[in-house]
Amino acid sequence: MSETGHSFQQKITSGDLGIYVGGKFVVGEGTSLSLVNPATEKEIGQLTSASAAQVNDVVDVARRAFIETEWSTDKELRASTLRTMADLVAEHADAIAYLDSIEAGKLVTDMLDGDVPDVVANLRFFADLVGRDEGRFLDERSGWGWVRGIPVGVVGGVLPWNFPIAMLCWKVAPALAAGNALVLKPSEDSTLSALLFAELATQAGLPDGILNVVAGDGPGTGSALGLHPDVDMLTFTGSGEVGRMFLEYSARSNLKKVSLELGGRAAYIVDGEHTVHLDTVAQDAVGAAFGVSGQNCTASSRLVFVGSDEDFQRFRAAVQDAAAGITVGDPMSPVTGMGPVINKEAHQRIIEWIDEAAGSGATLWQSPQELPEVGYYIAPTILENVPVEAQLGTGEIFGPVTQIIRAATREDAVRLVNDEPYGLASTVWCEDIGQAKWWADQIRVGTLAVNGYSEGTVATPFGGLRQSGFWGRDNGPEALAGYQEQMTVWISG
């Protein structure tokens, strides 16, 4: 257990300090939020959310900081502060991992090996990018001038619970690098690491009021940000239903820019004719399906095999063996491979979807291991022949559940991806480079991984096509551009 993380948790929950504004913690005045550990089902504390009046006050603080400090105009300050923030995040890796584990059920090993290093890399990437963001210059007979990116202003960020600190930084790093001020609303299921990050940002030298955090739920605090007339942009990762609400809020308020990263039903396609070691592929596919307990918008919820019946049988058996080898249990343990799902409601919904599909004729396989008696745990689950009319037939399960599907042809496998309303990500395993190029030319998603599940790097844009996203991208230079407006300066003569 991290002593620093535990001490921070105690400070926040005992003091009811759910708001960070202007460089200090403040008590909320709204409704009460219960913080529950999904691995134990026990409450670890309560926080009072920000009231509508407090949201207004926090946005005002962010606006003043944007106007009155040098943050928006001093690139060197931004770059150096982001680098110091990266160093402090690295120093507090154990504390951040602890907080995301007790609130969101994240595996501590995943946090230390993946999420926290991703935050550090993201901050450093955008610190480096700030100095290279020079715009473009023009010179012709009628005059001369330049086009440059300027900060949007005040950005509202509404964050998900499945990658609390990583998704926070996917929004914060480019938005800060562009020179904006922010008001963040972390998920009510994972609030603590956002508050710690804000405190670390102040320690790094970020001007007071540039980064603020408000605890709260979606209908109260989230909608207040979406409707606020002095929020210039809203960035959100979550469900399509809520994403549509933010588009409506924009239309009803000030036509703020809205960037949405929404759901997905990623496929993991195995081209059996061009795949040699099916056991290796199965291990990777199972990791893609059951990592983060399947609570990932790029989780491989469908394993699609194209090839002979004999190879398909081998692949299915290899997938079941790999899934049976996942240890489900305490997210704090270094031997655990899969933790709980986020809360009681998600646990009930996932089980209902599994039962409905099995009751409708789908073949069901679940890992035979015993689950912990307490906690929101579900065994790795694999289904075949799921009817299209079942909720699993078209919906995003967002849990440790995947389907095995045998496609008759490569074209059929492509249609399984392209005919979906979602278009976030997929994976293809194909060891023939020419055939892999064919797959890449045919499949239309935001990120296509080849010969290994991946979401890219901090330098590659992340976002979806169709109903998986709207307007913006996380990561890469494209994210920096998303938090800017383009301004032309033209001098005649």
C-alpha positions as CSV (number, residue, x, y, z in Angstrom):
1,M,0.0,0.0,0.0
2,S,1.2,3.5,-0.8
3,E,1.5,5.6,2.4
4,T,1.5,8.8,0.3
5,G,-1.6,7.7,-1.6
6,H,-3.4,6.6,1.6
7,S,-2.6,9.9,3.4
8,F,-3.9,11.9,0.4
9,Q,-7.1,9.8,0.4
10,Q,-7.5,10.5,4.1
11,K,-6.9,14.2,3.7
12,I,-9.4,14.6,0.9
13,T,-12.2,12.4,2.3
14,S,-11.9,13.5,6.0
15,G,-11.9,17.1,5.0
16,D,-14.5,16.7,2.2
17,L,-12.2,18.4,-0.2
18,G,-13.8,17.6,-3.6
19,I,-12.9,20.9,-5.3
20,Y,-9.5,22.2,-6.3
21,V,-9.7,25.8,-7.5
22,G,-7.2,28.6,-7.6
23,G,-4.5,26.4,-6.2
24,K,-6.3,25.2,-3.1
25,F,-8.9,22.6,-2.0
26,V,-12.4,23.7,-1.2
27,V,-15.5,21.9,0.3
28,G,-18.4,21.3,-2.1
29,E,-21.9,22.6,-1.6
30,G,-23.9,20.2,-3.8
31,T,-25.0,16.6,-3.4
32,S,-23.0,13.9,-1.7
33,L,-20.9,11.4,-3.6
34,S,-20.0,8.0,-2.1
35,L,-16.6,6.6,-3.0
36,V,-16.7,2.8,-3.2
37,N,-13.9,0.4,-3.7
38,P,-15.2,-2.1,-6.3
39,A,-12.8,-4.8,-5.1
40,T,-14.3,-4.8,-1.6
41,E,-17.7,-3.1,-2.1
42,K,-16.8,-0.9,0.9
43,E,-17.1,2.9,1.0
44,I,-13.8,4.6,1.3
45,G,-15.2,8.0,2.0
46,Q,-17.7,10.7,0.8
47,L,-17.3,13.9,-1.1
48,T,-19.7,16.8,-1.6
49,S,-20.0,17.7,-5.2
50,A,-19.7,21.2,-6.6
51,S,-23.0,23.1,-6.7
52,A,-24.1,25.0,-9.8
53,A,-23.0,28.3,-8.1
54,Q,-19.6,26.8,-7.4
55,V,-19.2,25.7,-11.0
56,N,-19.8,29.3,-12.0
57,D,-17.2,30.5,-9.6
58,V,-14.6,28.0,-10.7
59,V,-15.1,28.9,-14.4
60,D,-14.7,32.6,-13.4
61,V,-11.4,31.7,-11.7
62,A,-10.2,29.9,-14.8
63,R,-11.2,32.8,-17.0
64,R,-9.3,35.3,-14.9
65,A,-6.3,33.1,-14.8
66,F,-6.4,32.7,-18.6
67,I,-6.6,36.5,-19.0
68,E,-4.4,37.8,-16.2
69,T,-1.5,35.3,-16.1
70,E,1.2,34.8,-18.8
71,W,0.3,31.1,-19.3
72,S,-1.4,31.7,-22.7
73,T,1.4,33.8,-24.1
74,D,4.6,32.3,-22.6
75,K,5.6,29.1,-24.4
76,E,8.8,28.7,-22.4
77,L,6.8,28.7,-19.2
78,R,4.4,26.2,-20.5
79,A,7.1,23.8,-21.7
80,S,9.1,24.0,-18.5
81,T,6.0,23.6,-16.3
82,L,4.8,20.5,-18.2
83,R,8.3,18.9,-17.9
84,T,8.3,19.5,-14.1
85,M,4.7,18.1,-13.9
86,A,6.0,15.0,-15.6
87,D,8.8,14.6,-13.1
88,L,6.4,15.0,-10.2
89,V,4.0,12.5,-11.6
90,A,6.8,10.0,-12.0
91,E,7.8,10.6,-8.3
92,H,4.3,10.0,-7.2
93,A,3.6,6.9,-9.3
94,D,2.9,4.7,-6.3
95,A,0.3,7.1,-4.9
96,I,-1.5,7.6,-8.2
97,A,-1.6,3.8,-8.7
98,Y,-3.0,3.3,-5.2
99,L,-5.8,5.9,-5.7
100,D,-6.9,4.6,-9.1
101,S,-6.8,1.0,-7.7
102,I,-9.0,1.7,-4.6
103,E,-11.5,3.8,-6.6
104,A,-11.6,2.2,-10.1
105,G,-10.3,-1.3,-9.4
106,K,-7.3,-0.7,-11.6
107,L,-4.4,-3.2,-11.3
108,V,-1.5,-1.6,-9.6
109,T,0.9,-3.4,-11.9
110,D,-1.0,-2.0,-15.0
111,M,-0.8,1.5,-13.5
112,L,2.9,1.4,-12.8
113,D,3.8,-0.3,-16.1
114,G,1.3,1.5,-18.3
115,D,-1.0,4.4,-17.2
116,V,1.5,6.5,-15.2
117,P,4.4,6.2,-17.7
118,D,1.8,7.2,-20.4
119,V,1.0,10.3,-18.4
120,V,4.7,11.2,-18.0
121,A,5.4,10.6,-21.7
122,N,2.3,12.7,-22.7
123,L,3.4,15.7,-20.7
124,R,6.9,15.5,-22.0
125,F,5.7,15.1,-25.6
126,F,3.6,18.2,-25.5
127,A,6.3,20.1,-23.7
128,D,8.5,19.4,-26.7
129,L,5.8,20.2,-29.2
130,V,5.2,23.7,-27.7
131,G,8.5,25.0,-29.0
132,R,7.9,23.6,-32.5
133,D,4.4,25.1,-32.9
134,E,5.4,28.1,-35.0
135,G,2.5,28.4,-37.4
136,R,3.1,29.3,-41.0
137,F,4.3,32.5,-42.7
138,L,3.1,33.9,-46.1
139,D,4.6,36.6,-48.3
140,E,3.1,37.7,-51.7
141,R,2.6,40.8,-53.8
142,S,-0.5,42.0,-51.9
143,G,1.1,41.8,-48.5
144,W,2.5,39.4,-45.9
145,G,1.5,37.8,-42.7
146,W,1.2,34.6,-40.7
147,V,-1.3,32.0,-39.4
148,R,-0.9,30.8,-35.9
149,G,-2.7,28.7,-33.4
150,I,-4.1,30.6,-30.4
151,P,-5.6,29.0,-27.3
152,V,-9.4,28.4,-27.2
153,G,-9.7,29.9,-23.7
154,V,-11.4,27.9,-20.9
155,V,-11.8,24.2,-21.6
156,G,-14.1,22.0,-19.7
157,G,-13.1,18.3,-19.4
158,V,-15.5,15.5,-18.4
159,L,-13.4,12.4,-17.8
160,P,-14.1,8.6,-17.7
161,W,-13.4,6.2,-14.9
162,N,-11.7,3.4,-16.8
163,F,-8.4,5.1,-17.2
164,P,-8.7,7.9,-14.6
165,I,-5.2,9.4,-14.7
166,A,-4.3,8.5,-18.3
167,M,-7.4,9.9,-19.8
168,L,-7.1,13.0,-17.7
169,C,-3.6,13.6,-19.2
170,W,-4.8,12.9,-22.7
171,K,-7.0,16.0,-22.3
172,V,-4.8,18.1,-20.0
173,A,-1.4,17.9,-21.6
174,P,-2.4,19.2,-25.1
175,A,-4.8,21.7,-23.6
176,L,-2.2,23.2,-21.3
177,A,0.4,23.1,-24.0
178,A,-1.9,25.2,-26.2
179,G,-2.2,27.8,-23.4
180,N,-5.7,27.2,-22.1
181,A,-7.2,27.1,-18.7
182,L,-9.1,24.1,-17.6
183,V,-12.0,23.0,-15.4
184,L,-12.1,19.2,-15.0
185,K,-14.9,17.0,-13.8
186,P,-13.5,13.5,-13.1
187,S,-16.0,10.6,-13.0
188,E,-17.8,10.3,-9.7
189,D,-16.4,6.7,-9.7
190,S,-12.7,7.9,-9.8
191,T,-12.1,11.4,-8.4
192,L,-9.1,11.2,-6.2
193,S,-6.2,10.9,-8.7
194,A,-7.5,14.0,-10.5
195,L,-7.3,16.0,-7.3
196,L,-3.8,14.8,-6.6
197,F,-2.7,15.7,-10.1
198,A,-4.1,19.2,-9.7
199,E,-2.1,19.6,-6.5
200,L,1.1,18.3,-8.2
201,A,0.5,20.8,-11.1
202,T,0.5,23.7,-8.6
203,Q,3.7,22.3,-7.0
204,A,5.2,22.3,-10.5
205,G,4.6,26.0,-10.9
206,L,1.4,26.0,-12.9
207,P,-0.3,29.4,-12.2
208,D,-3.2,29.3,-9.8
209,G,-6.5,28.9,-11.6
210,I,-5.2,27.4,-14.8
211,L,-6.1,23.8,-13.7
212,N,-9.2,23.3,-11.6
213,V,-11.1,20.2,-10.6
214,V,-14.7,19.9,-9.5
215,A,-16.2,16.7,-8.1
216,G,-19.7,15.8,-9.2
217,D,-22.0,13.7,-11.3
218,G,-23.0,14.1,-14.9
219,P,-26.5,15.5,-14.6
220,G,-25.4,18.1,-12.1
221,T,-21.8,19.2,-12.5
222,G,-21.2,17.8,-16.0
223,S,-24.3,19.5,-17.5
224,A,-23.3,22.8,-15.7
225,L,-20.0,22.8,-17.6
226,G,-21.6,21.9,-20.9
227,L,-24.2,24.7,-20.6
228,H,-21.8,27.3,-19.2
229,P,-21.6,30.3,-21.5
230,D,-18.0,31.1,-20.5
231,V,-16.7,27.6,-21.3
232,D,-15.2,27.9,-24.7
233,M,-14.7,24.2,-25.4
234,L,-15.8,20.9,-23.9
235,T,-13.9,17.6,-24.2
236,F,-15.5,14.3,-23.2
237,T,-14.8,10.6,-23.2
238,G,-17.7,8.3,-22.5
239,S,-21.0,7.0,-23.9
240,G,-22.7,8.1,-27.1
241,E,-25.8,9.0,-25.2
242,V,-24.0,11.5,-23.0
243,G,-21.9,12.8,-25.9
244,R,-25.1,13.8,-27.7
245,M,-26.2,15.7,-24.6
246,F,-23.0,17.8,-24.8
247,L,-23.7,18.6,-28.4
248,E,-27.1,19.8,-27.4
249,Y,-25.7,21.8,-24.5
250,S,-23.4,23.5,-27.0
251,A,-26.3,24.4,-29.2
252,R,-28.3,25.7,-26.2
253,S,-25.5,27.8,-24.8
254,N,-22.6,29.5,-26.7
255,L,-21.9,27.1,-29.5
256,K,-18.7,25.9,-27.7
257,K,-16.4,23.5,-29.5
258,V,-17.2,19.9,-28.4
259,S,-14.7,17.0,-28.8
260,L,-16.2,13.6,-28.2
261,E,-14.4,10.2,-27.9
262,L,-17.3,7.7,-27.6
263,G,-17.9,4.0,-27.7
264,G,-16.5,1.1,-29.7
265,R,-17.0,-2.6,-30.5
266,A,-13.5,-3.5,-31.7
267,A,-12.8,-6.6,-33.7
268,Y,-9.7,-8.7,-33.5
269,I,-9.4,-10.3,-36.9
270,V,-7.1,-13.3,-37.4
271,D,-6.2,-14.1,-41.0
272,G,-5.6,-17.8,-40.5
273,E,-4.0,-18.3,-43.9
274,H,-1.2,-15.9,-42.9
275,T,-0.8,-16.7,-39.2
276,V,1.6,-19.3,-38.0
277,H,1.6,-19.4,-34.2
278,L,-2.1,-19.3,-33.1
279,D,-1.2,-19.7,-29.4
280,T,0.8,-16.5,-29.5
281,V,-2.1,-14.7,-31.3
282,A,-4.6,-16.1,-28.8
283,Q,-2.6,-14.7,-25.9
284,D,-2.6,-11.3,-27.5
285,A,-6.3,-11.4,-28.3
286,V,-7.2,-12.4,-24.8
287,G,-5.2,-9.5,-23.4
288,A,-7.0,-7.2,-25.8
289,A,-10.4,-8.6,-24.7
290,F,-10.0,-8.9,-21.0
291,G,-7.4,-6.2,-20.1
292,V,-8.9,-3.6,-17.7
293,S,-11.7,-6.2,-17.2
294,G,-12.8,-5.4,-20.7
295,Q,-13.7,-1.9,-19.6
296,N,-12.0,-0.2,-22.5
297,C,-13.5,1.4,-25.6
298,T,-10.9,-0.5,-27.7
299,A,-11.4,-3.8,-26.0
300,S,-11.7,-6.7,-28.5
301,S,-15.3,-7.6,-27.9
302,R,-15.3,-9.8,-31.1
303,L,-12.5,-12.3,-32.1
304,V,-13.1,-12.9,-35.8
305,F,-11.3,-15.8,-37.4
306,V,-10.9,-16.3,-41.2
307,G,-9.5,-19.6,-42.2
308,S,-10.0,-23.4,-42.2
309,D,-12.2,-25.3,-39.7
310,E,-9.2,-27.1,-38.3
311,D,-7.4,-23.8,-37.6
312,F,-10.5,-22.2,-36.2
313,Q,-10.9,-25.1,-33.7
314,R,-7.2,-24.7,-32.7
315,F,-7.7,-20.9,-32.2
316,R,-10.8,-21.3,-30.1
317,A,-9.1,-23.8,-27.8
318,A,-6.0,-21.6,-27.5
319,V,-8.2,-18.6,-26.6
320,Q,-10.0,-20.6,-23.9
321,D,-6.7,-21.8,-22.5
322,A,-5.3,-18.2,-22.4
323,A,-8.4,-16.9,-20.7
324,A,-8.4,-19.7,-18.1
325,G,-4.9,-18.6,-17.2
326,I,-5.9,-15.1,-16.1
327,T,-5.9,-14.7,-12.4
328,V,-8.9,-12.7,-11.2
329,G,-8.7,-11.0,-7.9
330,D,-7.2,-8.2,-5.7
331,P,-6.0,-5.4,-8.0
332,M,-3.3,-4.6,-5.5
333,S,-1.7,-8.1,-5.9
334,P,1.2,-8.4,-8.3
335,V,-0.1,-11.7,-9.6
336,T,-3.6,-10.5,-10.5
337,G,-4.3,-10.4,-14.2
338,M,-7.9,-9.0,-14.0
339,G,-9.7,-7.0,-11.3
340,P,-13.3,-6.1,-10.7
341,V,-15.7,-4.1,-12.9
342,I,-16.4,-0.6,-11.8
343,N,-19.6,-0.8,-9.7
344,K,-22.7,-2.8,-8.8
345,E,-24.8,-1.4,-11.6
346,A,-22.2,-2.4,-14.2
347,H,-21.8,-5.9,-12.6
348,Q,-25.6,-6.5,-12.8
349,R,-25.9,-5.2,-16.4
350,I,-23.0,-7.4,-17.7
351,I,-24.4,-10.5,-16.1
352,E,-27.9,-9.7,-17.5
353,W,-26.4,-9.4,-21.0
354,I,-24.5,-12.7,-20.7
355,D,-27.6,-14.5,-19.4
356,E,-29.8,-13.0,-22.2
357,A,-27.4,-14.1,-24.9
358,A,-27.0,-17.6,-23.5
359,G,-30.8,-17.9,-23.1
360,S,-31.2,-16.9,-26.7
361,G,-29.1,-19.8,-27.9
362,A,-25.5,-18.5,-27.7
363,T,-22.8,-21.0,-26.6
364,L,-21.3,-19.8,-23.3
365,W,-17.8,-20.5,-21.9
366,Q,-16.5,-19.0,-18.7
367,S,-13.2,-19.4,-16.9
368,P,-13.6,-22.1,-14.3
369,Q,-11.6,-20.4,-11.6
370,E,-13.3,-19.4,-8.3
371,L,-14.0,-15.7,-7.9
372,P,-13.5,-13.7,-4.7
373,E,-16.6,-13.8,-2.6
374,V,-16.7,-10.0,-2.2
375,G,-16.3,-7.5,-4.9
376,Y,-17.7,-6.8,-8.4
377,Y,-16.0,-9.7,-10.1
378,I,-16.9,-11.5,-13.3
379,A,-15.0,-14.4,-14.8
380,P,-13.5,-14.0,-18.3
381,T,-16.4,-14.9,-20.6
382,I,-16.5,-16.1,-24.2
383,L,-19.6,-16.6,-26.3
384,E,-20.3,-18.0,-29.8
385,N,-23.3,-17.7,-32.1
386,V,-24.8,-14.6,-30.3
387,P,-28.1,-13.7,-31.9
388,V,-28.2,-10.2,-33.4
389,E,-31.3,-9.4,-31.5
390,A,-29.6,-9.9,-28.2
391,Q,-28.1,-6.9,-26.6
392,L,-24.6,-8.4,-27.0
393,G,-25.4,-8.7,-30.7
394,T,-25.1,-5.0,-31.3
395,G,-24.2,-3.3,-28.0
396,E,-21.0,-2.4,-26.3
397,I,-20.7,-4.7,-23.3
398,F,-17.8,-2.8,-21.6
399,G,-16.9,-5.8,-19.4
400,P,-14.8,-9.0,-19.5
401,V,-16.9,-10.6,-22.3
402,T,-15.9,-11.4,-25.9
403,Q,-17.4,-13.3,-28.8
404,I,-15.7,-15.7,-31.1
405,I,-16.9,-15.4,-34.7
406,R,-15.9,-17.4,-37.7
407,A,-16.1,-15.3,-40.9
408,A,-16.4,-17.2,-44.2
409,T,-14.3,-14.7,-46.2
410,R,-12.0,-11.7,-45.6
411,E,-14.7,-9.5,-47.1
412,D,-17.2,-10.8,-44.5
413,A,-14.8,-9.9,-41.7
414,V,-14.4,-6.4,-43.1
415,R,-18.1,-5.9,-43.2
416,L,-18.4,-6.9,-39.6
417,V,-16.2,-3.9,-38.8
418,N,-17.3,-1.3,-41.4
419,D,-21.1,-2.0,-41.1
420,E,-21.0,-1.2,-37.4
421,P,-22.1,2.3,-36.2
422,Y,-18.8,2.3,-34.2
423,G,-15.5,2.9,-35.8
424,L,-12.9,3.5,-33.1
425,A,-10.3,0.7,-33.4
426,S,-9.7,-2.9,-34.4
427,T,-6.8,-5.3,-34.8
428,V,-5.7,-7.5,-37.6
429,W,-3.2,-10.4,-37.3
430,C,-1.7,-11.1,-40.7
431,E,1.9,-12.1,-41.3
432,D,1.9,-11.4,-45.0
433,I,2.8,-7.8,-45.6
434,G,0.9,-7.5,-48.9
435,Q,-2.3,-9.0,-47.4
436,A,-1.9,-6.8,-44.3
437,K,-1.9,-3.8,-46.6
438,W,-5.1,-5.1,-48.1
439,W,-6.7,-5.2,-44.7
440,A,-5.5,-1.7,-43.9
441,D,-7.0,-0.4,-47.1
442,Q,-10.4,-2.0,-46.5
443,I,-11.1,-1.4,-42.8
444,R,-12.3,2.0,-41.7
445,V,-11.5,2.8,-38.1
446,G,-9.6,5.4,-36.3
447,T,-6.8,3.1,-35.2
448,L,-5.9,-0.2,-36.8
449,A,-3.3,-2.3,-35.0
450,V,-1.5,-5.0,-37.1
451,N,0.1,-8.1,-35.5
452,G,-0.5,-7.0,-31.9
453,Y,-3.1,-5.1,-30.0
454,S,-2.3,-1.4,-29.6
455,E,-3.8,2.1,-29.4
456,G,-0.7,3.7,-30.9
457,T,1.6,6.1,-28.9
458,V,1.4,9.5,-27.4
459,A,2.5,10.8,-30.9
460,T,-0.4,9.2,-32.8
461,P,-3.9,10.7,-33.0
462,F,-6.6,8.6,-31.2
463,G,-10.3,8.9,-32.0
464,G,-13.0,7.2,-33.9
465,L,-15.1,7.3,-37.1
466,R,-18.9,7.2,-37.4
467,Q,-20.5,7.2,-33.9
468,S,-17.3,6.5,-32.1
469,G,-16.2,10.1,-32.1
470,F,-16.9,13.7,-33.0
471,W,-14.6,16.4,-34.2
472,G,-11.4,16.0,-32.2
473,R,-8.5,13.6,-31.5
474,D,-6.5,12.8,-28.4
475,N,-2.7,12.5,-28.6
476,G,-0.3,13.5,-31.3
477,P,0.0,17.0,-32.8
478,E,-3.6,16.7,-33.9
479,A,-4.6,17.0,-30.2
480,L,-2.7,20.2,-29.8
481,A,-4.4,21.7,-32.8
482,G,-7.7,20.7,-31.4
483,Y,-7.3,23.0,-28.4
484,Q,-6.4,25.9,-30.6
485,E,-8.2,28.4,-32.8
486,Q,-6.5,29.4,-36.0
487,M,-5.8,33.2,-36.3
488,T,-4.6,35.0,-39.4
489,V,-2.5,38.1,-39.2
490,W,-2.3,39.9,-42.5
491,I,-0.3,43.1,-43.3
492,S,-1.1,44.8,-46.6
493,G,1.4,46.5,-48.8
